[in-house]
Amino acid sequence: MSGRVFLLGDGVSTDAIMPGRYNVTTDPDALRRACLIEARPDFTETVQPGDVIVAGRNFGCGSSREHAPLSIKRNQVAAVIAASFSRIFYRNAVNIGLPVIRCAEAHRVLRDGDEVSVDALTGVITTPTTTLRGEPPSGVALRIIEAGSLIDLIRQGGWAALEGEQRVS
Amino acid sequence: MGTITEELFSRRLGHDVRAGDTVIAEVDVAMAHDVTGPLAIEAFRSLDLPLWDASRIVFNFDHVMPANTVAAAELHRVIREFCVEHTITNLFAEGICHQVMVDRRLARPGGIVVGADSHSTTYGGLGCFATGLGSTDIGVVFATGKTWFRIPETVRIEVRGALPRGVYAKDLALHVIGQMGADGADYCAVEWGGEAVAAMSVDERLTLCNLSTDFGAKTGLIEPDAVTFAHSGDDPFELRPVRPEYLRTLIVDAERLRPQVAVHPSIDNVHDIDDVSGTPLDEVFIGSCTNGRLSDLAIAASILSGRTVHPRTRTVIVPASRGVYLDALSAGYIETFARAGALVLNPGCGPCLGRQHGVVGPGERVLSTSNRNYPGRMGSPDAQIFLASPAVAAASALAGAITDPATLEPAL
């Protein structure tokens, strides 16, 4: 599936993705509407299924609020591509099945509105003029992605499903 | 053998683990609050499994307590009903979750605690491996008691010498964040040590570990010592780095530190106070899981005593917990604040996250003792947030502008 790029900068916090004043709810539609409401007011009005968020360093820093990746997922974004992700946001996104790809140069190469297609499992990012190789989740995170979500993984066999991933030196 | 993190996990799991290993471990306690709790409950319910252990699950109402909207009241209702259904008695509405976890001794030296809040790293000040997770991870812990950890590499912050008078743990942490950047300790454990840290009270150690998440750390940790065990009441034991290999060691000369201010719009935009002193302020907030403890209020009271806050600067003071509030009452600090013209609100998160009260408007400037100055954090995205110590906050409230306490007349 292909879509368009929404380009954001460095240090996009979960406060920017889902301001504290808006996440006093678990209602999926309310969260969808509040996504990036102040940082990128045109986002929820113009986003289409398959579109992609591209950002710089430390995407999703700050609060652990899972409402932030949930609100992005509810907008049917195909993937979030960032030079780096804050730890909790990355883990939350993986847990709920929102594709995340690390790519050092995407935010410098791609421009807002560019057409792009993304393979969430290989991390390959393709535009009409160029191909970028991002880094998809690996290890435990990949196992969760393959299962669909952390809830699916636990349902499919509990923590025993991860036995093979336990690496101890 | 290894860092504090490696030592702690090796002991807990009964075999040696090293940074980079992936382990599945049982935790001591799983915590959620009024905003992250309902999503964790949804995740738990979707598993259709029995509850792990009611006595090791903790809920706190702090982000919007008491409820200020029907939506917030609804979050509280969902959690209350869940606690009744599962006979969970650890449901508290007496202050910020992290301070309640310490006050009630739910986070202990040598323990492993996970919380659905990024500042769960706070308990590292007691030598507890503690980290923030999202709601789904916590919901899974509610069912299984376990989660997976990648044992993190460690950044050691070695603080030499003593902090000068008027310079505090907050200033040290802001200085380090300024040096390392907002993602400088990404995915790492941060070990705080050295003479200045060994000399700190538990309150100050909690401040250091609290702010560890704000430069990306998975956890902050301080070696437990006599100060720790006197506070926690646990029988003393040794948990220290043994021939550790650090990813990086940052050496800080404490003697040279000045009061620090993190300037809008990011926590790593850190300056000596002299660079920004005189900046007029519309609001001052003293409180939060970073700096709302008794020693913080004591410093603020010593500066505000017998004086009046500037009329243009609304000054909001929020004790971190009921325990802190009661101690502050006994010590006379609450009366001092009220006489100085400050607003003292109920224990909780207060204005820190712009959700309940003390919300700032467009174009306003606020100086806060909390931990985040992202645009929009405390209200309007067009407000500017400055972060500093309680001493700087109190002095600035009096002057109505960012002020070095050392310059107040008459001298303190």
Interface residues (C-beta under 8 A of the other chain):
Chain A: G11 S13 D15 A16 P19 G20 R21 N23 V24 T25 T26 E38 A39 R57 N58 C61 G62 S63 S64 R65 E66 H67 P69 L70 S84 S86 R87 I88 R91 N92 N95 I96 G139 V140 S149 L150 I151 I154 R155 G158 W159 L162 E165 Q166 R167 V168 S169
Chain B: H15 D16 V17 R18 G20 D21 T22 V23 I24 V35 T36 P38 L39 E42 A43 S46 L47 L49 H63 V64 T69 A71 A72 E74 L75 A116 D117 S118 G132 L133 G134 S135 T136 D137 G139 V140 A143 T144 K146 W148 R150 A182 D183 D186 Y187 D214 G216 K218 S266 L353 G354 R355 V359 R372 Y374 P375 G376 R377 G379 P381
